[in-house]
């Protein structure tokens, strides 16, 4: 499978948990210090509850369109679950189809200047931009999907998608008659290579003679290129074509 699996709906629950946990930590949705003693209240303190009651603004930068039926759709489903869970304690927004690079920095910077205090960057390629902006906006919390860099106000989140890839490989290994599997790869970054390796190891657990052919499209969402790549694999010889589960774009 390619990125269609990478964007599988099984990630919705995990994405929701990450988002809810991060937002809950910032909104303080528990019941601590709910009612200060009346005898200690003073007139100047009257303005404090108003500020505290303002919703936490959360923004999501999506690498693909929300209608992709997979990865970005799952992220946006998690965003909606976040709104349902925390209600008027938060206010969310998103920008879809944000390319990695200069456009990402522009969009993410704009999110920070608009008062968002929690920002999710949903693809590996946002990593260095997020680290740069995290230093410039220390009062903003940043969450980055699948990266490996973090800081005082930035963190990462990821999924064990290689486990599903291994299981998919077992199925493919049991079904193939050619001993050659084909994979349409998105972008050759560590997490994608990890999944392809896991897929191949799963297949080889059924049949050690199995090999895997990979055609890269070098994009996260490119249906025409993915179709062309799959066709080239099929036409290239006796190949059992598979779409590998590739993780969140990440």
C-alpha positions in Angstrom: 0.0 0.0 0.0 1.2 3.6 -0.4 0.2 6.8 1.3 -3.5 5.7 1.3 -2.7 3.3 4.0 -0.3 5.7 5.6 -3.4 7.9 6.0 -5.5 5.1 7.4 -8.4 5.9 9.7 -6.9 3.7 12.5 -4.8 6.8 13.4 -7.9 8.8 14.3 -8.0 7.6 17.9 -4.3 8.1 18.5 -4.3 11.6 16.9 -7.3 12.5 19.1 -5.5 11.3 22.2 -2.4 13.3 21.4 -4.5 16.4 20.7 -6.7 16.1 23.7 -3.8 15.5 26.0 -1.8 18.4 24.8 -4.9 20.8 24.8 -6.0 19.6 28.2 -2.6 20.3 29.7 -2.8 23.9 28.4 -6.5 24.5 29.2 -6.2 23.1 32.7 -9.4 21.3 32.3 -9.2 19.6 35.7 -10.8 21.1 38.8 -7.7 22.6 40.5 -8.1 26.0 42.1 -11.6 26.4 40.8 -12.9 28.5 43.8 -10.5 30.8 45.6 -11.6 31.9 49.1 -14.0 34.8 48.9 -12.3 36.6 51.8 -9.1 37.0 49.8 -10.7 38.3 46.6 -10.0 41.9 45.7 -11.2 44.4 43.1 -8.0 44.3 40.9 -8.3 40.5 40.7 -11.7 40.7 39.0 -10.1 40.9 35.5 -8.3 37.5 36.0 -11.3 35.2 35.4 -12.1 36.9 32.1 -8.6 36.1 30.8 -8.7 32.6 32.2 -12.1 31.9 30.5 -10.9 32.8 27.0 -10.7 29.6 24.8 -7.3 28.2 24.0 -6.6 28.8 20.4 -5.2 25.7 18.6 -4.1 25.5 14.9 -3.3 22.7 12.6 -1.1 22.9 9.5 -2.0 20.0 7.2 0.4 18.7 4.5 -2.5 17.4 2.4 -6.2 18.1 1.7 -8.8 17.3 4.4 -10.6 15.3 1.8 -7.8 12.9 1.1 -9.7 10.0 2.8 -6.7 9.1 4.9 -3.9 10.9 6.7 -5.0 14.5 6.7 -8.6 13.4 7.0 -7.7 11.5 10.1 -5.9 14.5 11.6 -9.0 16.6 10.9 -11.2 14.0 12.5 -9.0 14.2 15.6 -9.4 18.0 15.5 -13.2 17.7 15.5 -13.0 15.1 18.3 -10.9 17.7 20.3 -13.6 20.3 19.9 -16.2 17.8 21.0 -14.2 16.8 24.0 -13.2 20.3 25.3 -16.1 22.4 23.9 -15.8 26.1 24.4 -12.5 25.8 26.3 -10.8 25.8 22.9 -11.1 27.3 19.4 -9.5 25.4 16.5 -8.5 26.3 13.0 -6.5 24.7 10.2 -4.8 25.3 6.9 -4.8 22.4 4.4 -2.3 21.5 1.7 0.6 23.4 3.1 3.8 22.4 1.2 7.0 21.7 3.1 9.4 24.6 2.8 8.9 28.3 2.7 5.1 28.1 2.6 5.2 26.1 5.8 7.1 28.7 7.6 4.8 31.4 6.4 1.7 29.6 7.4 3.0 28.4 10.8 4.3 31.9 11.6 1.0 33.4 10.8 -0.7 30.9 13.1 1.6 32.0 16.0 1.0 35.7 15.4 -2.7 35.1 15.3 -2.7 34.1 19.0 -2.7 30.3 18.7 -1.0 28.9 21.7 -0.9 25.2 20.6 0.1 24.5 17.0 0.3 21.1 15.3 2.6 20.6 12.3 1.5 17.3 10.7 4.5 16.3 8.5 8.1 15.4 8.8 9.2 18.2 6.5 8.0 20.9 9.0 10.6 19.8 11.6 13.3 22.5 11.2 10.8 25.2 10.6 9.0 24.3 13.8 12.3 24.4 15.7 13.0 27.8 14.3 9.6 29.2 15.2 9.6 27.5 18.6 12.6 29.7 19.6 10.9 32.8 18.2 7.6 32.1 19.9 8.5 30.7 23.4 5.0 31.2 24.7 3.5 28.9 22.0 3.5 25.1 22.4 4.4 23.2 19.2 3.6 19.5 18.3 5.3 17.9 15.4 4.3 14.7 13.7 7.0 12.0 13.2 10.1 14.2 13.7 13.0 13.7 16.1 13.8 17.2 17.2 12.2 18.8 20.3 12.8 21.7 22.7 11.5 23.5 25.8 8.2 24.3 24.1 8.2 21.7 21.2 7.5 18.0 21.2 6.9 15.2 18.7 4.3 12.5 18.3 4.3 9.4 16.1 2.6 6.0 15.6 3.9 2.4 15.5 2.7 2.0 11.9 5.5 -0.4 11.2 3.6 -3.0 13.2 0.7 -2.8 10.7 3.2 -2.8 7.9 4.7 -6.1 9.1 1.2 -7.7 9.3 0.4 -6.5 5.8 3.7 -8.1 4.7 2.7 -11.4 6.2 -0.5 -11.4 4.2 1.3 -10.4 1.0 4.0 -13.0 1.6 1.3 -15.7 2.0 -0.5 -14.6 -1.2 2.3 -13.9 -3.7 3.0 -16.4 -6.4 5.9 -14.4 -8.0 7.9 -13.8 -4.8 8.3 -10.2 -5.9 6.3 -7.5 -4.1 5.8 -3.9 -5.3 5.5 -0.8 -3.2 4.6 2.7 -4.2 6.7 4.9 -1.8 5.8 8.5 -0.9 8.9 10.3 0.3 12.1 8.4 1.3 12.4 9.6 4.9 13.3 7.3 7.9 9.7 6.5 8.9 8.7 5.5 5.3 11.8 3.4 4.9 11.1 1.8 8.3 7.6 0.8 7.1 8.8 -0.7 3.8 11.5 -2.7 5.7 8.9 -3.9 8.1 6.6 -4.9 5.3 9.4 -6.8 3.6 10.4 -8.6 6.8 6.8 -9.6 7.4 6.6 -11.0 3.9 9.9 -12.8 4.3 8.7 -14.4 7.5 6.4 -16.4 5.2 8.8 -16.9 2.4 12.6 -15.9 2.7 12.9 -15.7 -1.2 10.6 -12.6 -1.4 12.0 -9.3 -2.6 10.4 -5.9 -2.8 10.5 -3.4 -5.6 9.9 0.3 -4.7 8.9 3.2 -7.0 9.1 6.6 -5.3 6.7 9.4 -6.2 8.4 11.9 -3.8 5.1 13.5 -2.8 2.7 12.9 0.1 -0.5 13.2 -1.9 -0.3 12.7 -5.7 -2.9 10.2 -6.9 -2.0 10.5 -10.6 1.7 9.8 -9.9 0.8 7.0 -7.5 -1.3 5.4 -10.2 1.5 5.7 -12.7 4.0 4.2 -10.3 1.7 1.3 -9.6 1.2 0.7 -13.3 4.9 0.7 -13.9 5.4 -1.9 -11.2 2.6 -4.1 -12.6 4.0 -3.8 -16.2 7.6 -4.4 -15.0 7.1 -8.1 -14.6 5.4 -10.7 -12.4 4.9 -8.5 -9.3 2.4 -8.9 -6.5 1.5 -5.2 -6.0 0.8 -4.0 -2.5 0.1 -0.6 -1.0 2.1 -0.4 2.1 0.8 1.3 5.2 2.8 4.4 5.4 2.6 6.6 8.5 1.1 9.9 9.2 2.6 12.6 7.5 3.6 12.8 8.0 
